[in-house]
Amino acid sequence: MIVRKSSVFPASRETVFEKLQQLETLRYIAKPYATFEPIGEAVSTWTVGSTSAYRFRLFGVIPYGTHKIHILRFDPDGAIASSYVLLAAEQYNVGACWVHIRNRTGKRKSSDEEIRELLGVPEGYAVLNLVALGGKGEQKRGYTEGDFDKSKIHFERY
């Protein structure tokens, strides 16, 4: 079984960027494949410098650990462009992977400097991330109700 998910944001660039900063947008895009429940104080809008933690569940029922999100920088152009590339890749069944570059160290210089040098990116530009595209390494079958170990599902309390 192949499942395809696409999201359409019929709005201006500014509105789309505003929506990308909200937890509800992530929930909308990820649904029904994953759910995110805030741990502690609920953060509805991500801002630079904020940190939030979430209980992540595959298909809303399979516990998949706690995930922390710390916002270092939120660039409208980079965030929107990368998000659309990832969504489009999934829609066309192309494998895609976000590669974080900002504030990372390469072999000799910062990752940003090494990537700019490798790709010939002019001075005055920064590389926030890369999106690797290619064939998917495998096609996974969809989960069925029988695949879930219901003894590991907890509601409200562990």
HUVEN-V335316 format. One record per backbone hydrogen bond with DSSP energy under -0.5 kcal/mol. CO is the residue of the C=O (numbers start at 0). NH is the residue of the N-H. E is the energy in kcal/mol with one decimal. If there is no record, write none. Layout:
# HUVEN-V335316
CO|NH|E ; CO|NH|E
This chain:
# HUVEN-V335316
7|9|-0.6 ; 8|10|-2.3 ; 11|15|-2.6 ; 12|16|-2.4 ; 13|17|-2.1 ; 14|18|-2.4 ; 15|19|-2.3 ; 16|20|-0.8 ; 17|20|-0.7 ; 18|21|-1.9 ; 20|45|-3.6 ; 21|24|-0.9 ; 21|25|-1.2 ; 22|26|-2.5 ; 23|27|-2.2 ; 24|28|-2.6 ; 25|29|-2.6 ; 26|30|-1.6 ; 29|32|-1.5 ; 29|33|-1.4 ; 32|58|-3.8 ; 34|56|-2.1 ; 35|37|-0.5 ; 36|54|-3.1 ; 38|52|-0.6 ; 41|43|-0.6 ; 43|22|-1.9 ; 46|49|-2.3 ; 49|70|-2.5 ; 51|68|-3.1 ; 52|38|-2.5 ; 53|55|-0.6 ; 53|66|-2.9 ; 54|36|-2.3 ; 55|63|-3.0 ; 56|34|-2.2 ; 56|59|-1.1 ; 57|60|-1.9 ; 57|61|-2.6 ; 60|62|-0.8 ; 61|57|-2.5 ; 64|55|-2.7 ; 66|53|-2.5 ; 68|51|-2.3 ; 69|71|-0.7 ; 70|48|-3.4 ; 73|75|-0.6 ; 74|78|-2.9 ; 75|79|-2.2 ; 76|80|-2.5 ; 77|81|-2.4 ; 78|82|-2.1 ; 79|83|-2.4 ; 80|84|-2.2 ; 81|85|-2.3 ; 82|86|-2.4 ; 83|87|-2.8 ; 84|88|-2.5 ; 85|89|-1.9 ; 86|90|-2.2 ; 87|91|-1.9 ; 88|93|-3.3 ; 89|92|-1.5 ; 94|133|-2.0 ; 96|131|-2.6 ; 97|99|-0.6 ; 98|129|-2.4 ; 100|103|-1.5 ; 103|110|-2.7 ; 108|105|-2.7 ; 109|113|-2.4 ; 110|114|-2.7 ; 111|115|-2.6 ; 112|116|-2.3 ; 113|117|-2.6 ; 114|118|-2.6 ; 115|119|-1.0 ; 115|120|-2.3 ; 121|124|-1.2 ; 125|127|-0.7 ; 127|100|-1.8 ; 127|101|-1.9 ; 129|98|-3.2 ; 129|131|-0.5 ; 131|96|-1.8 ; 133|94|-2.5 ; 137|139|-0.6 ; 143|146|-1.7 ; 144|147|-1.1 ; 147|149|-1.2 ; 148|151|-2.3 ; 149|152|-1.2 ; 151|153|-0.5 ; 154|156|-2.6
